[in-house]
Amino acid sequence: MDTLVLFTLNATWQIAALALMALGLALVFGLLRIMNMAHGEFVMLGAYAPVLAAQLGLPALAAVPICLMMVGLTAWLVERLVVRHLYARMFDSLLATWALSILMRKGAELVFGRQFRNVASPLDGVTQIGAIGYPSYRLAVIALVLAGGLGLWLWYRRSATGLRLKAMVDNPALAQAVGINTARLSAMAFVSGCLMAGLAGMLLAPTLSISPGMGLDALIRSFFALIVGGLGSLEGLALGASVIGGLQSGLSAAFTQTAGYLGVLSLAILFLWRYPDGLYRRR
């Protein structure tokens, strides 16, 4: 029984962490049809926010404004200089953001060095669940992901801005004709997606080894989740993260971490080949 509880907690953590990392990519692709290959580097930038806060001798909460300023400014510049010229041009955006990811990675190496870094968890201790003691910080992040995901889904479905975004996605020309500022909405959506990636990196930093190259793993796992669940929707993201996170957790527990990665890679290839629309088709 204890083994089952521990497996369930670990699987839930894997799913929540993956959903958190992939959320920004799902929003940017779903709303703008931009395949942001620099998504992982924005996760990486956010992960360095608590590193900077610790180096400056600031409290752990200072990582939040540092993350918002660092990631937000970078995303705004990227949108203004590169991305706004590539909306609805998926292949061009893929190439441009791939080049951008390389530049961001090398820039991080120059600023932070190539060595791995770790940061302390802002919430120490374990929470007892039956006979199992589980890290309190992981449980807090799981709760935050659930609450944040539900809040974002409700906002997108019911708010005035969410309705304008849906109109822009369905028919950009008509949305612009009726007075919706699609350029401003697109910029807001891109920067918001990058900020979500940065906040994901900041929240997951205490559980990861932080380095300039960590973004590639974040991008690949996020992309796998979207392939399986279905590109461009929160519902598809939830499904994909559940399948990929659960499969990886199960195979890693039964065999090895390598088996877990091989399993999710094989599943992603199968879906690309046989089910390119994923499990959830956006309506």
Secondary structure as the mmCIF struct_conf table of DSSP 4:
data_model
#
loop_
_struct_conf.conf_type_id
_struct_conf.id
_struct_conf.beg_label_comp_id
_struct_conf.beg_label_asym_id
_struct_conf.beg_label_seq_id
_struct_conf.end_label_comp_id
_struct_conf.end_label_asym_id
_struct_conf.end_label_seq_id
HELX_RH_AL_P HELX_RH_AL_P1 ASP A 2 LEU A 32
TURN_TY1_P TURN_TY1_P1 MET A 37 ALA A 38
HELX_RH_AL_P HELX_RH_AL_P2 HIS A 39 GLN A 55
TURN_TY1_P TURN_TY1_P2 LEU A 56 GLY A 57
HELX_RH_3T_P HELX_RH_3T_P1 ALA A 60 ALA A 62
HELX_RH_AL_P HELX_RH_AL_P3 ALA A 63 LEU A 81
TURN_TY1_P TURN_TY1_P3 VAL A 82 VAL A 82
HELX_RH_3T_P HELX_RH_3T_P2 VAL A 83 HIS A 85
TURN_TY1_P TURN_TY1_P4 TYR A 87 ALA A 88
HELX_RH_AL_P HELX_RH_AL_P4 MET A 90 PHE A 112
BEND BEND1 ARG A 114 GLN A 115
STRN STRN1 ARG A 117 ARG A 117
BEND BEND2 PRO A 122 LEU A 123
BEND BEND3 GLY A 125 GLY A 125
STRN STRN2 VAL A 126 ILE A 129
TURN_TY1_P TURN_TY1_P5 GLY A 130 ALA A 131
STRN STRN3 ILE A 132 PRO A 135
HELX_RH_AL_P HELX_RH_AL_P5 SER A 136 ARG A 158
BEND BEND4 SER A 159 SER A 159
HELX_RH_AL_P HELX_RH_AL_P6 ALA A 160 ASP A 170
HELX_RH_AL_P HELX_RH_AL_P7 PRO A 172 ALA A 177
TURN_TY1_P TURN_TY1_P6 VAL A 178 GLY A 179
HELX_RH_AL_P HELX_RH_AL_P8 THR A 182 LEU A 204
HELX_RH_3T_P HELX_RH_3T_P3 ALA A 205 THR A 207
BEND BEND5 LEU A 208 LEU A 208
STRN STRN4 ILE A 210 ILE A 210
HELX_RH_3T_P HELX_RH_3T_P4 PRO A 212 MET A 214
HELX_RH_AL_P HELX_RH_AL_P9 GLY A 215 GLY A 229
TURN_TY1_P TURN_TY1_P7 LEU A 231 GLY A 232
HELX_RH_AL_P HELX_RH_AL_P10 LEU A 234 ALA A 254
BEND BEND6 PHE A 255 PHE A 255
HELX_RH_AL_P HELX_RH_AL_P11 GLN A 257 ARG A 274
TURN_TY1_P TURN_TY1_P8 PRO A 276 ASP A 277
BEND BEND7 LEU A 279 LEU A 279
#
